[in-house]
Amino acid sequence: MAGGADRSGSAAAVPSASVPTAAGGGSCQCSPRSAAASGGGTWAEACLCGGVSAAMRNSLRHPLFHDSGKAPESRDGLRIRLPAVVLTLAMLCVLARVAWVQSRLPAEYLQALAATTTEDEILPARNGQILADATVLARDEDRWALQIHYRWLEQNPEPTWLRQQLRQRLSREERRDAALVSSTEQKIANERQLMLQAVSSATGVSGAEIETRRQQIETRVRGIIERVNRLPTATADEDLSMDDEEPEQAGLLWQLAVAIRSALTTAPQRSGSERIFVREEETWHQLLPEISADAAAVISEHPERFPGVRVQARSQRHYPTADLAVHVVGARTRPAAAGGDQLPRGLVDAGEQQPPTTVGRFGVELSYDAVLSGLPGVRRIVRDRRQRVISSEILRQPVAGRDVMLTLDPELQLLAEQLLAESLGDADRKLLAATEDPLEFDAPDAPPEPDLLPVGGSIVVMEASSGRLLALASAPEFDLTLFTHGTQAAWQAMNSDTRRPFVSRFLSMAIPPGSVWKIATAIAALETGACTPQMEIVCRGFLKTPEEHRCLIYRAYGVGHGPINLRGALAQSCNVWFFKAAEQMGVEPLAAWAERLEFGRRTGVDLPFERSGSLPARPPAGATESVQRRFAREALGYAIGQSKLTTTPLQIARLLAVVANGGWLVVPHVVSDEGPARQVDEAVLTPWSTARVQVPGLSTETLQAIHQGLVDGVAHPEGTAYRTVYLPGLSAAGKTGTAEAGVGKADHAWFAGYCPAENPEYVVVVTLEHGGSGARQAGPIARELFRRLQQRSQMNQDLQTN
């Protein structure tokens, strides 16, 4: 107890003291009593400050760095909150992107997988026929081509297509049987071989040729597939940096810029296992371009023997009489820009007018193209992304074109073409007399004239009162099969012919008309009152001097016509009489009547590429005396169809029709309003006007005076056409013409007339380009035509009588 008292007293006696803390920094204020109460030991060992100091060392507010009386600064809290905010925003962006991907991308991916392509296929329509009487000049003929689907052509079937075939033939349980699947695949392969053998048997084409064609198609399609699916290789440009050379030590910003550039400019990479399917894999390919009708029928009637095979029907233009009226009929071919039976990509309005599969190039095929052309149908085909056909729908059925009936007389047309061929030396002379026949010479003592072969020629035969063209011939000719089955050699031969066989000379050959123009000069002279039919002059063979302005008879024999009036001047083709008429009336009345008779403009014929000819210029108002003298001299050549005057054979035919029908200008036309029309509103066929108009100011007395001169030109022994045109019992009227073509060139030969002489029905114009004398060369052709027309007229009279 004493010891305890001692200890207690000692403890009580020990004063509180400051002891350094374990940190060595401050002093502990704990008393020994509190230390002893804490569990024994020395007070220093039991000092509570040691525990506090350890706790302080693990706290954010260490007493060494912070005063116990002050709060932490605000920047220390910012260091904690800023990373948290950034992390939170990043997570929100990620979550937003995830939500967008989940909500939007599936629909877009599904849309891409369901993407389709649409194409419109042309369904050809039959074009109308071109008929002349009962003769078919042009028609469409059916043709058939054999097409096979590519999946039935390829040697090794495409796996997806093969699985599709298995799903169509086997149920789900059956497809689990490996042996059955293998046997079915072999059966499909055998079907392909049997199909090719059946095609060979039905078409008569050897199996070797079919196999060769099959391999060619597969090779071509495989080439397309390889080119489309060829993986892009790295190019030099892709390896270059933004400055073409990457720095040796690229920093973080530089690498980031290069990465961004690469992401924006580099196309997505496709793995080698992914493949692009091309349309050629899922479409039909033409194996045989033409098969017979029997083969087409067999294949169409037995589809089970020809899987993957179809017959493609089409029409092809055919010209049964390929060498008859070729310049009138014309030709029809495929458009130059056509690329097969596929329309340009894009949708087509079913009610929209689509271009035809063939178009007219010239002749009636061109001028009546809108009537003849059928309206093609349209089939719309929808394919999936693998180019497999999803649907096929016919938007518009094809509509056939309308037939066109020509005014031509086939027999008369054939005669005209034969006469031209004999005249040009392209055929043996059977209808025309030989050159040594005395009938071909003007007189026994006529000066020798070299035998001339014209460069070309034309014949126009037209109804005088209506303008219906009964014959339109142009020579040399060609064969219309050039445009359907022409070879390169045949085309080269035609193009190398300097006679220009493709020119339709009856409407595109504008040359000086020569003496046939004297009919127009006579009309102008009589209607202006400058001359009368009875006006008589004395022809010495030349106008003023023997060196110029002469008659042809003076150049040949050195004599003139003597006293002569209008009737004799037309019959004997006296130039001097018309020189006198031009001097008395001047150039103005002649030019005015030329325009009134519609020269210098197109006739309005319903054929393309017509030329208008040309008229000499008229003197300007207030012309000086020297200019007036020049135009007065020009009028002399104008009066006899020379100078700068050019006309076409069709224009001269209209002039003769004016005399023959009593003063009416008709519109020549080759298409008749008589023809098959399926509906009442189709009765009006031609867009051209065929209405005739009366020539204003043209009197009956003038026409009668000219008519008498033309009759004497054929029937009078002194007429220029008497020896070559006149036949006993033949009633015809006409005028010969020999037009100068230039120095060193042969003259152009003309004959223009009509028959019968009384109550004329038909106009005949014969033109031979560089053919020489009109009477000598053109007259015999006109004679044969008049002979045939007289027979035709007699037949018509007999039919009317009966």
BARODO-48261 format. One record per residue (C-alpha): residue in one letter; x, y, z. Coordinates in steps of 0.001 Angstrom, whole numbers, plus 524288, in hexadecimal, padded with zeros to 5 digits. Example, Ala and Ser with C-alpha at 12.3 -4.5 7.8 and 13.67 -1.06 7.14 Angstrom:
% residues 2
A8300C7EE6C81E78/S835667FBDC81BE4/
This chain:
% residues 802
M800008000080000/A80B3A8086F80322/G810D2804E77F649/G8041C8081A7F02C/A80398814957F76D/D810F48176F7F307/R80D66814F87E51B/S8012A81CDF7E638/G807CC827937ECDC/S81292827617E338/A80909828087D855/A801C5832EE7DE68/A80E28839C57E142/V8134C839687D366/P80F65845A67CC78/S80AC5846377BE90/A815A58483D7B50D/S8175084A6E7A68A/V81D0F83EBD79FA1/P820DB83F057918C/T817AE837AA788D4/A81BC582C6C7804B/A81BBB83569774C0/G825C283DBF77B36/G81E278497A777DA/G8166784E6478387/S814D584ACD791E5/C80ABD842177980B/Q8023A848487A297/C7FD7783B4D7A866/S7FF56839AF7B713/P8058582D907BD43/R7F8BA82B017C3F2/S7F18B82A0A7B785/A7FC1F8216C7B237/A7FB95818597BDE8/A7ECEF817E67BD0F/S7EDDC813DB7AF28/G7F315806A57B267/G7FFE3807057B98B/G80DDC808907B591/T81503815057B50B/W80DC3820E27B143/A815D9822AF7A561/E812A4815137A082/A80458817227A2F4/C803B88247A79CF8/L7F7878263479533/C7FE0C82FCE78BF5/G80526824987856A/G7F84B81F357804C/V7F3A882C8177C73/S8003282F3B7754A/A7FEE3822A776D64/A7F10D8261B769C9/M7F51883394765D6/R7FF7D82E4275CFF/N7F4CF826D375513/S7EB86832237542B/L7EA3E83C4774940/R7ECD3846CA7532D/H7F9DE843DC758DE/P7FD8D84CDD76416/L80AB284F2975E11/F8047F855AA75243/H7F7B885B1175710/D7F39A862F976244/S7E8D885CF076A46/G7E1458695B769E9/K7E07186B4D75B18/A7D755864A57505C/P7DD2885E19743EA/E7DEAC866A2737F6/S7D481865C372C8C/R7DE3B8611672235/D7E0168545B7296E/G7D192851227277B/L7D260854C671909/R7DCF884AB47171F/I7D39C8407471B7F/R7C73F8450D71497/L7CCED84836706F1/P7D16183A4B7038A/A7C474835517088E/V7BCEE83E8C6FFAC/V7C53083B136F3D5/L7C38A82CA26F679/T7B4FF82E606F81F/L7B3AD835B86EB27/A7BB9282B716E40F/M7B2F0820C96E973/L7A6DC828576E570/C7AC1D829A16D77A/V7AED981B396D6E9/L7A15D818116DC01/A79B138216B6D22D/R7A27B81B256C6FA/V79E7580DB56CB9A/A790588120A6CC46/W79125817E86BE7D/V7974E80B9A6B91C/Q78CE4803326BF4C/S781BA80BA36BA7C/R7863C810336AD0F/L79075807616A73D/P7887C7FADA6A6DF/A77E738017469E31/E78900806CD69532/Y78FCA7F9B96944E/L782F37F32369158/Q780237FD716872E/A78D5C7FB00680DA/L78AEF7EC6E680D5/A77D7B7EE9A67ADE/A7826C7F81767073/T77D6F7F530662B6/T7808F7F9AB65505/T776397FC3264ACA/E777FB7FB4963C2D/D76E577FC8963104/E76EEF7F3366259A/I769B17F6AC6182D/L75F6E7EDC061267/P7608D7EF926039A/A754667F2DC5FBD0/R751B47EF415EDC6/N753157FA7D5E422/G749417FD1E5D974/Q74A697F81C5CB91/I74D088001D5BF5C/L7444F7FBC75B433/A742DC7FF915A601/D736397FA285A0AE/A7372F7EBB25A469/T746077EBA35A510/V74C827EBA05B25D/L758797F4535B1D3/A75C2E7F3EE5C03D/R757947EC1F5CBE9/D75C217E6EF5D8F1/E75F347D88A5D9E9/D75F9F7D0CA5E66D/R76CDB7CC365EB06/W770517C4215F6DF/A77C9C7C3C55FF0B/L780157B9A760951/Q784357BEB1616A7/I789187B6FD62263/H78A4B7BB8863063/Y798497BCC2634CB/R796617B3986405E/W7935E7A8CB636BA/L79F2C7AC4C62E91/E7AA387ACA263867/Q7B2687A068639DF/N7B3237A0B4648B6/P7A62C7A4D564EBC/E7A66A7B02A6582A/P7A48A7AAD266621/T799747B3F4669DC/W791F57B0DB65D72/L794447A26E65F88/R78EF77A34F66D6D/Q783217AA6066831/Q780C579F7765E82/L781E87958766993/R7781079CDF671D7/Q76E8A79CBA66683/R76FFE78E256645C/L77225788A86720E/S76B3878AB067ED3/R7724E78E9468B2B/E772DB7808068FEB/E777DE77BCF682C6/R782977860468295/R7881877FD868EE2/D78B027738968722/A798B3775C46818E/A7977176AC7677BE/L78A8A770126728D/V7902677DC167183/S79BF6778AD66A10/S7937F770F56609B/T78AB377CBD65E5A/E7965A7855665B4A/Q79AFB77B4A65171/K78D6677AEE64B99/I78D95789AE649BA/A79AB478899642CD/N7954777DDC63A0E/E7896578629636E0/R79256790E2631D8/Q7994078778628CE/L78C767819D62410/M7872278F4C621C6/L792AF7930061936/Q791177866C6118D/A782977892F60FC3/V785C2796DB60ADE/S78F3D7912660103/S7850E787655FC5A/A77A0B791645FB43/T781D379BF65F45F/G78A8E793735EBF2/V796BD79A075F128/S7A1D9790E65F47B/G7A4FF78E3B602A1/A7B2F3792CB6008C/E7AE6E7A0225FBDF/I7A4EF7A17060729/E7AFC579DF2610B0/T7B8A27A80460A57/R7AE457B28C60B99/R7ABB97AE87619B3/Q7BA097AFAE61D17/Q7BAEA7BD09616A9/I7AF967C22761EBE/E7B5027BC7B62B56/T7C28F7C1E06289B/R7BD177CF636263A/V7B4CB7CF506328D/R7BFE77C9C963AAF/G7C87C7D4BE635FB/I7BE5D7DEB463A56/I7BD4A7D836647A3/E7CBF57D82A6497F/R7CD727E65A645C2/V7C2817EAB564EB1/N7C71E7E2AE65A42/R7D5967E579658E9/L7DA3D7EA7F6662B/P7E0927F7EF6658D/T7EF3E7F7F06677F/A7F6DD8022E66EB3/T7FB6F80CD6665D5/A806AF815EC666FC/D7FD8E8210E66A29/E7F802819E4675D1/D805BA8183D67B90/L808AC826A367AEA/S8069582F706867A/M8006583CA768619/D80D6584279681C7/D810D2836C067917/E81BAA83311682A7/E8198D82FAE690E3/P823008362B69A29/E82CE882D7F6A090/Q8276A830506AE14/A818DC832226ACF0/G8125E837CC6B8BA/L8056E834616BEB2/L7FE3083F2B6B77A/W8041D83B116AA80/Q7FFF482CE96AC5F/L7F25F831616B016/A7F152839AB6A3A8/V7F5D182E5669B25/A7EC04825496A190/I7E0EF82EE569F3E/R7E4EF830B169107/S7E58F8221668EDB/A7D83B82005694F2/L7D21A82A5C68C52/T7D876826BA67F64/T7DA458180067FCF/A7CF4180F8467A95/P7CA0A804E568378/Q7D1A27F86D681F5/R7CA897EC5F67D62/S7CEEF7DF20681FA/G7D2797D4B867854/S7C6CD7CC6867C26/E7BCF77D6FB67892/R7B8B17D7A466A45/I7B1087E125661F4/F7A6CA7DAE56594E/V7A5647E0CF64BBB/R799147E173643B5/E79EB37D8AF63923/E79E2F7CD55642BF/E78F8E7CE1A64473/T78B097D14B636BB/W788B87CAD5629A4/H7931E7C99561F44/Q791057C778610C6/L7967A7BA5060D0B/L791347B9BB5FF1D/P78D8C7C6985F855/E783D57C0395EF22/I77C687B3765EF64/S771B47AE265E6BC/A763487AF5C5E987/D7625B7A0B45EB9F/A76D467A0DA5F5A5/A766F87AC515FCA1/A75A1D7A4FB5FD47/V7606579891602B1/I767CB79FEB60D47/S75BF77A7FF61128/E752FE79C15611E4/H75C337939E61A0A/P761D679BFC624FF/E7648F78FD262D21/R76ED578BA762330/F775177990C622A5/P7770879E3F6307C/G77D337ABA1630C4/V77A247ADB262244/R771147B79F61C1C/V76DC17BBC960E45/Q76ED87CA6160BDA/A765AF7CEC560108/R7692B7DAC35F90E/S765D67E0B05EBF6/Q76F0D7E41E5E0E3/R76C537ECF75D54F/H76B687E5805C89D/Y76A7C7EAB55BABF/P764B97E0155B1F8/T767A37E8015A5A3/A774757ED9F5AA31/D777A47F41459D1D/L76A597FA2659A21/A767D38088A59D33/V7731B808AF5A6C7/H77430817805A722/V765B7818A35AA18/V7645380DB65B403/G770A5810F85BB90/A77683808EB5C67A/R77451806A05D4ED/T77F4F8032D5DE33/R7824C803275ECB0/P785738105A5F2AD/A793DD813635F32C/A7935D8156F601DB/A78BD180918604BF/G792BB7FFDF60DE7/G78A717F3C160D9A/D77D457F13261399/Q77FEC7F88A6203B/L77B6A8066762232/P7845880FC962960/R7849B80D8E63805/G779848141E63EEB/L76AEC812E763F79/V76281814B263389/D754FA81A4D63396/A74BE68106762D70/G7447B81B61626CC/E7508D82221621C6/Q753F68211661356/Q76017818AF6123A/P769528185D6069B/P766A280D445FD17/T76FFB801F85FB83/T771EC8058C5ED1E/V7714F8127D5E5E8/G76FC6816605D7B3/R77BEC81B445D0D4/F77683820955C400/G76AFC81F4E5BAEA/V75D6E81C185BFEF/E763B4814D55CB3F/L76878822065D020/S75DB482B655CC0A/Y75305822855D183/D75B0281D3F5DCC5/A7510E821CE5E6D2/V7466881A375DFB2/L74E2080DE65DCD6/S7551680C905E9D6/G74EF3803DB5F3DF/L74E868084A601F9/P757A17FF7B609B2/G753137F9A66165C/V75A307FA9362346/R75D147EFD462D03/R762187F41A63A58/I76B937EADF64115/V76F4D7EC5164F60/R77BAD7E5A56546C/D781377E41966207/R78F087E787665F8/R793CF7DA9F66079/Q78D4C7DDED65385/R783317D34B654C5/V775F57D66264ED1/I76BFA7D9AA65946/S760D17DDC465087/S75DC87DFD76423F/E752297E7DF63DDB/I74D997EC6063075/L74A857FAC56319D/R7460A7FC88623A2/Q7429A7F2E961912/P748DA7F54460BB5/V740447FB9F60158/A742677F87D5F2F1/G7449D8033B5E8F5/R73B49806835DDEF/D73CA1802655CFD8/V73F3C80C555C526/M739EE80B255B75D/L741C0811775AC78/T73C73817825A018/L746B581090597DB/D743018075358D01/P74C7D7FBE258ED4/E74C7F7F82058073/L74EB58061157BFC/Q75943807DD5864F/L760327FB97581C3/L75F9780054573A8/A7654380DA557747/E7707F8077357EB4/Q7737E7FE2B57396/L773C980950569C7/L77D328111657236/A785F48054C57457/E786D1803115659B/S7899A8116F56337/L794AF8119D56D2A/G79A8A804F256821/D7973E7FD6857486/A78E947F3E756D00/D78E177EE6055F55/R785E27F62A555D3/K779077EF1F5540A/L76F097FA135542D/L777348050254E77/A77BD18045F5405A/A78A428028353DC8/T7925C80EA953B59/E7942580B5A52D12/D7856080B3252ACC/P7823D81631520FC/L7771981A4D529AF/E780FA81F175338E/F786C38294052A59/D780C68367152785/A783DE8355351910/P78BD482C7E51019/D796348370750EB3/A7965283B0E51CF4/P7A3D483DC35226A/P7A99F83256529CA/E7A725832A253844/P7AF2882A2E5416D/D7A7D081FAB548A5/L7A58B824E455641/L7A2AC81D4256286/P79B598263556BC5/V7A078827BB5797F/G792E9825D957EE2/G784BF827B557BA6/S776ED828D0580D3/I769128267857C46/V75CD682CC2581C0/V74F3E8281B57DF9/M7445682F9F584B1/E735BF8310958394/A733B383E9057DDF/S727868421458598/S72ACE83CB259315/G7399A83C0459477/R7396D82D625975A/L746AC8280D5939E/L7459081B8058BDD/A7540E819845898E/L7600D81F8B58FD8/A76CAC819B258B02/S77AA181DD558D73/A786D1817A0587D3/P79039811E258AC6/E7897F80997594F9/F78DAC801445A05A/D7883A7F5F15A81C/L780FB7F8625B4C2/T786BE7EC0B5BA8D/L792DC7F4645BCAA/F78BE47F9E65C88E/T787B67ECAD5CDE1/H792317E2EA5C9E2/G79C367EB6F5C312/T7AA507E73B5C320/Q7B5D27F0495C444/A7B9E77ED3F5B652/A7AC697F0D75B12D/W7AC8B7FDA85B8A6/Q7B9F8801015B39A/A7B5827FE515A5B6/M7A9CB807655A71A/N7B1778122D5ADB9/S7BC22811AA5A37E/D7B2608135B59854/T7B4AE8213E5937D/R7A709821A558DA2/R7A1488236459B51/P7971C8189259B66/F7914981CB85A878/V78CB1829EB5A317/S77E3782A8459FF2/R77FB48321459354/F77148834AF59110/L7710F83E0659CB8/S77F54840905A05C/M785598430B59300/A7846C851A45902B/I78A148546D582A6/P7874A85E20577A1/P77A6B85A46570FF/G77E3C85EB356360/S773A18602755936/V768C085A2A56174/W7692C8671B568CF/K7642B86DDB55C9B/I7568686A0356123/A757E78731D56CDF/T75DDC87DB656444/A7524B87CBE55AFF/I748C687E4256655/A74FD088A7E56B0B/A750C28905B55D59/L7426888E3B55A23/E73CC9892445674C/T744B489EE1567DB/G740638A25455A0A/A74E568A38255537/C74B528993254AD7/T73FC3892A15448E/P73E61884C253F86/Q73E0F88A1A531BE/M74A4B8927453329/E7537188E0B52867/I761E9890605272C/V76BF288C6251D20/C775D08832C5233B/R78338883C651CDA/G7887F87A32526B5/F78DF3884C052FB0/L7890C891025364F/K7930989B735325B/T7A00C8953752F84/P7A3348875152B14/E7AC6F88584536A1/E7A252885EB54187/H793FC88446544B3/R791CE87A2453A33/C7885486F2E53742/L78CAE86112537E1/I7894385F4152987/Y792B286A0D525F9/R79DB4863BA52DA3/A79B0B856C8526E0/Y797DB85B09518FF/G79A988699F5182F/V78C6F86D3D51522/G7810D8731951C81/H7729A8700051DDA/G76DF187B165151A/P760CE8817E517FA/I75B5F87B9D5246D/N7511C87E8D52ED2/L74F1E8797153CB2/R7491F86C975386E/G75464869A452F68/A75E6986ECD53914/L759C98651F5435C/A758E7859CB539CE/Q7662D85C375336C/S76CC3861F653FB1/C7709486EE75396A/N7794C87648542E4/V778DE882FB53B30/W76A1B8849853CD9/F76BAA883D854BA3/F7776E88CF354B46/K76EB3896E6544AC/A76404894AC54ED5/A76DBD896D3559EF/E772928A365553B4/Q764D58A8A75528F/M75FEF8A5495603B/G76C8D8A63E5681F/V770E389DF4573A1/E766D98A2A057D92/P75AAB89C2B577BA/L7624188F9E57588/A766DD88F6B583AF/A75952892D0588B4/W752C6887CA58154/A75D5087E3958574/E759E78813F59380/R74B55880975909F/L74D5E8730258B13/E7548586FDF597E6/F7620186D9559285/G76D1286FFC59BEA/R765A4868FC5A6C0/R7628385AF05AA2F/T756BA854835A403/G7521284ED85B100/V75393840B75ACE6/D7526E837555B857/L760678329D5B731/P76C6D837A65BE59/F7786783EB65B939/E7719A846635AE6F/R779428519C5A8A7/S772F985E6E5A4DD/G77B4A8620859920/S77F8A86FF7596C0/L77AF887BE058F4F/P783B68867E589B3/A7847B892F559182/R77B6289E2C58E36/P780E08ABC458B7B/P7812B8B48A59765/A778A48C08E59832/G77F1E8CC995928B/A789318C4AF58B0A/T792888CC2D5826B/E7922A8CB10573AF/S79DC28C1CB57350/V797418B8F357D62/Q78AA48B911575A3/R792038B52C5694B/R798508A9ED5709A/F78B2E8A50D57571/A785458A6AA567D9/R78FE489DED56280/E78D8C8948056DC6/A77F38893DA569DE/L782CA88DDC55CBE/G78896881DC56320/Y77DAE881DD56D24/A7738B880F456241/I778EB8742155CE4/G77B8286D72569FD/Q789D1870C956BC2/S7909987BA257358/K7905B8789A58203/L78341871CF58146/T78250863F0586DA/T7766885B70588C5/T7733B84DA058CE3/P76BBB843C958492/L7603F844A558E11/Q75F4F8535C58C22/I75EE8851AC57D5E/A754568474C57F19/R74C1A8515558669/L74E1D85B2057B59/L7493F8515B5713A/A73DC384E0257A01/V739D885C6657A30/V738AF85C1F56B5A/A731FF84EDF56B44/N727BD85126575EC/G723AB85F0357276/G72C248673D57B86/W72C7085FF95888D/L738B585E1D590A8/V738178508559687/V7400484B225A1D6/P7473F83ED359DDA/H74562833D65A795/V7493B825AF5A823/V740AD820ED5B35D/S7326981E955B0A2/D72766821D65B9D9/E721AD814E55B59B/G726DE80AE45BF02/P7237E802815CA9B/A71EB480A4C5D632/R71A6A803485E280/Q7131B80ED75E823/V70BCB81A5B5E29E/D71578824285E848/E7206D81D285E118/A71A9C81FEF5D3C9/V7228182C6F5D22C/L72FBC826685CFFC/T738B3830615C9D9/P73D3E83C775D146/W7400B842DA5C427/S7360584B315BD46/T7321A845FB5AFF9/A7289F850FB5ACE7/R72B2A8575759FCB/V72A9C865FD59D5F/Q727A486D815910A/V73257875EF58B5F/P72D77883FE58C47/G72CF688BC157FA5/L72EF88803557689/S7251B8805F56B68/T71F7E8750A563D3/E723BF87B66556F2/T731F887B3E55B35/L7313486CF855F28/Q72AC18695955255/A7353C8702554A50/I73FF786908551AB/H738A585C2C5509E/Q7385E85D28541C0/G746F485F325413B/L749678535A549F2/V7408884AC7541B1/D747F384EAE53570/G754B984BBC53C5B/V7511183D4453C4E/A7476D83BC553107/H74CB78456C526DE/P757BD8405951E17/E75FAC84C805212E/G75DE584AE652FBD/T76A36847D85378E/A763EE83BBA53DAF/Y75D7E8367953175/R7680882CAB52D7C/T76A418272353AF9/V75D1E8283F541CA/Y7523E827DC537C8/L74B2F81B0853538/P73F74818CE52C57/G733558196E5347E/L73A9581FCE53FC5/S7349182C455450F/A73EC6833D154C9C/A744888414B54E25/G751D08455355307/K75E2C84D405526A/T76C40848E555140/G7775684FE055813/T7861384FDC556F6/A78C45857B2561F9/E79A5E85BF2561D6/A7A19E8572156DEC/G7AE5985E8756C8A/V7BAF585E85564E9/G7BFF7850D956275/K7B3C484A34567B0/A7A9238431F5603E/D79BCC8498C55F79/H7903B8455D567CB/A7855583E9E56045/W77711841DA56343/F769B483E1D55E7A/A75D2F8430E564D1/G74F9E8400955FB8/Y7424C83A5B56263/C738748310055C83/P72E9382FC9556E6/A7300683C8854FA0/E7218E83F3B55110/N71C5383E2155EE2/P729C883B6756493/E72AC1831D756FD7/Y7393482F3F571F0/V7456F8379F57263/V7528F831AB56EA1/V75FD4837C957161/V76C76830F456D73/T7799283688571A1/L7870E8312456E73/E7924D8379757588/H79D0783A6756B87/G7956883227561E6/G796FC83ACE555D7/S78BC583E1A54CB2/G77E4E83E43552AA/A777AF8398954641/R781C982F0F543A9/Q7837F829965517A/A7776182D0655961/G76D7982C0B54E4D/P76DE081D2154C83/I76BC981B2355B1B/A75FDD8240155ADF/R75A8281C9F54F21/E75A7180FA955676/L754148160256220/F7499181C29559AF/R7470D80EFB55382/R744CC808CF560E5/L73C8B8143C565A0/Q733F481381559A2/Q731548053A55CB7/R72E42808C556ABD/S724DF8136256686/Q71E0880A0B55D49/M71CB37FFEC5681F/N716B280A0557123/Q70CFC80DE5566BC/D709477FFB556485/L7073E7FDAC57309/Q6FE8E809A5573E7/T6F6D6805315682C/N6F4CE7F78F56D8F/
